[in-house]
Amino acid sequence: MSLDVEVAADGVRIPLAKRRVADLARAVLEAEGVGDASLSFAFVRPGTIATVNREHLGHRGPTDVISFPLAAAGGTPLGGDVYICPAVAARNAIEHGAGVREEIARLVVHATLHVLGHEHPEGAGRETSAMWRRQEALLSRFAELWRA
């Protein structure tokens, strides 16, 4: 049993060390009772995430995070691929009055929960959903992993 978390930035500047991203994702997996998983996080530019958004989800423009769960079958590890765009996250942080490090950490927790099958409604009910409440609780619980 292992929790394998890979983080790539490919020249994209991220305000949270790769090690902290991986540690935070592992902490969320452990808190959710997962003992065997493989996740990859790619921090990308707006153009890259806009392409992924269009090609895989049929949406236009860049977004902050996209996660692709990979279903576990017959004892294979749970897995998922996550794309995060720090430039969009930075704009969202300003709009919501949060720090950029906090917003990146929020997206790591959010995407990890999505990979585990958690869902939230779009629109008005998003920030009052059970997933959002769980996300914020985990973000707070593991603050030492993302705060400077």
Salt bridges, closest charged atoms under 4 A:
ASP23 OD2 - ARG19 NH1 3.64
ASP23 OD1 - ARG26 NH1 3.11
GLU32 OE1 - HIS118 NE2 3.14
GLU32 OE2 - ARG134 NE 2.60
GLU55 OE2 - ARG54 NH2 3.93
GLU102 OE2 - ARG106 NH2 2.86
GLU103 OE1 - ARG106 NH1 3.18
GLU119 OE1 - HIS114 ND1 3.93
GLU122 OE2 - HIS120 ND1 3.93
GLU136 OE2 - ARG106 NE 2.67
